[in-house]
Amino acid sequence: NSKYLEMSNVNLTDEFVNMITTQRGYQASGRAITTSDQMLMELLDIKR
């Protein structure tokens, strides 16, 4: 009968920082794609 509590090997602070960093990177990628689409649409409008 063990009287020791098993500790998690996960550092929650580090995991939250990684999650937020990943989320912001994803958001930035989405904005880059949106901007690229807008630029392409403007280019096509100029060409017409």
C-alpha positions as protocol buffer text, in pm:
chain_id: "A"
residue {
  index: 1
  type: ASN
  ca { x: 0 y: 0 z: 0 }
}
residue {
  index: 2
  type: SER
  ca { x: 177 y: 314 z: -120 }
}
residue {
  index: 3
  type: LYS
  ca { x: 129 y: 634 z: 74 }
}
residue {
  index: 4
  type: TYR
  ca { x: 286 y: 852 z: -194 }
}
residue {
  index: 5
  type: LEU
  ca { x: 87 y: 1057 z: -439 }
}
residue {
  index: 6
  type: GLU
  ca { x: 205 y: 1026 z: -796 }
}
residue {
  index: 7
  type: MET
  ca { x: 299 y: 1367 z: -933 }
}
residue {
  index: 8
  type: SER
  ca { x: 223 y: 1475 z: -1286 }
}
residue {
  index: 9
  type: ASN
  ca { x: 519 y: 1517 z: -1521 }
}
residue {
  index: 10
  type: VAL
  ca { x: 345 y: 1813 z: -1684 }
}
residue {
  index: 11
  type: ASN
  ca { x: 427 y: 2174 z: -1599 }
}
residue {
  index: 12
  type: LEU
  ca { x: 95 y: 2354 z: -1643 }
}
residue {
  index: 13
  type: THR
  ca { x: 254 y: 2696 z: -1676 }
}
residue {
  index: 14
  type: ASP
  ca { x: 477 y: 2579 z: -1960 }
}
residue {
  index: 15
  type: GLU
  ca { x: 186 y: 2403 z: -2129 }
}
residue {
  index: 16
  type: PHE
  ca { x: -33 y: 2715 z: -2113 }
}
residue {
  index: 17
  type: VAL
  ca { x: 249 y: 2927 z: -2257 }
}
residue {
  index: 18
  type: ASN
  ca { x: 297 y: 2675 z: -2539 }
}
residue {
  index: 19
  type: MET
  ca { x: -77 y: 2666 z: -2606 }
}
residue {
  index: 20
  type: ILE
  ca { x: -105 y: 3046 z: -2622 }
}
residue {
  index: 21
  type: THR
  ca { x: 204 y: 3070 z: -2843 }
}
residue {
  index: 22
  type: THR
  ca { x: 63 y: 2809 z: -3081 }
}
residue {
  index: 23
  type: GLN
  ca { x: -277 y: 2980 z: -3084 }
}
residue {
  index: 24
  type: ARG
  ca { x: -123 y: 3317 z: -3168 }
}
residue {
  index: 25
  type: GLY
  ca { x: 82 y: 3160 z: -3444 }
}
residue {
  index: 26
  type: TYR
  ca { x: -233 y: 3004 z: -3587 }
}
residue {
  index: 27
  type: GLN
  ca { x: -414 y: 3339 z: -3572 }
}
residue {
  index: 28
  type: ALA
  ca { x: -121 y: 3515 z: -3742 }
}
residue {
  index: 29
  type: SER
  ca { x: -123 y: 3254 z: -4018 }
}
residue {
  index: 30
  type: GLY
  ca { x: -494 y: 3310 z: -4068 }
}
residue {
  index: 31
  type: ARG
  ca { x: -443 y: 3685 z: -4095 }
}
residue {
  index: 32
  type: ALA
  ca { x: -160 y: 3634 z: -4345 }
}
residue {
  index: 33
  type: ILE
  ca { x: -385 y: 3418 z: -4562 }
}
residue {
  index: 34
  type: THR
  ca { x: -667 y: 3673 z: -4541 }
}
residue {
  index: 35
  type: THR
  ca { x: -430 y: 3955 z: -4637 }
}
residue {
  index: 36
  type: SER
  ca { x: -291 y: 3750 z: -4925 }
}
residue {
  index: 37
  type: ASP
  ca { x: -644 y: 3681 z: -5051 }
}
residue {
  index: 38
  type: GLN
  ca { x: -731 y: 4051 z: -5031 }
}
residue {
  index: 39
  type: MET
  ca { x: -416 y: 4147 z: -5221 }
}
residue {
  index: 40
  type: LEU
  ca { x: -494 y: 3892 z: -5490 }
}
residue {
  index: 41
  type: MET
  ca { x: -850 y: 4021 z: -5525 }
}
residue {
  index: 42
  type: GLU
  ca { x: -723 y: 4380 z: -5558 }
}
residue {
  index: 43
  type: LEU
  ca { x: -471 y: 4270 z: -5819 }
}
residue {
  index: 44
  type: LEU
  ca { x: -745 y: 4099 z: -6016 }
}
residue {
  index: 45
  type: ASP
  ca { x: -965 y: 4409 z: -5989 }
}
residue {
  index: 46
  type: ILE
  ca { x: -680 y: 4628 z: -6119 }
}
residue {
  index: 47
  type: LYS
  ca { x: -623 y: 4393 z: -6411 }
}
residue {
  index: 48
  type: ARG
  ca { x: -989 y: 4415 z: -6521 }
}
